[in-house]
């Protein structure tokens, strides 16, 4: 039977997975991910969250100052009002972090970059003014440019 060996990582035991039932593979993978999530930061931690299949989602119905604790999450708007969310000023430690915004309400949703930062091509903020719900934008922070790059978007997000 073929074996897959996962080498030792700091404070993480190695596992040898034999070609048995799929459920056993998935259980070992789940254990490894749980062990690693507590010890990883940045892109590796985000990649493991994606593998795990669940991203933390936070529902917000007010104007909001996004914090570094929100990085790697999905933020979902709700309620009837127009909203403005301010992105945080970040450091090299946050390079590569992503944030997904889901417009879950019918009002406007505006994302504001901090002073001396940009979103997308060169704007200081982007806005979605459609009445459509479930329009999304995923941003990735690029420290060398002090820019939130648009990785993907669905719907009508306008640079201002």
PyMOL commands that set and color helices and strands:
alter all, ss='L'
color gray80, all
select helices_A, chain A and resi 22-37+42-52+68-70+92-94+143-145
alter helices_A, ss='H'
color red, helices_A
select strands_A, chain A and resi 3-6+15-18+57-60+64-65+74-77+83-86+98-103+109-112+118-119+125-128+135-142+147-154+158-159
alter strands_A, ss='S'
color yellow, strands_A
deselect
rebuild
show_as cartoon
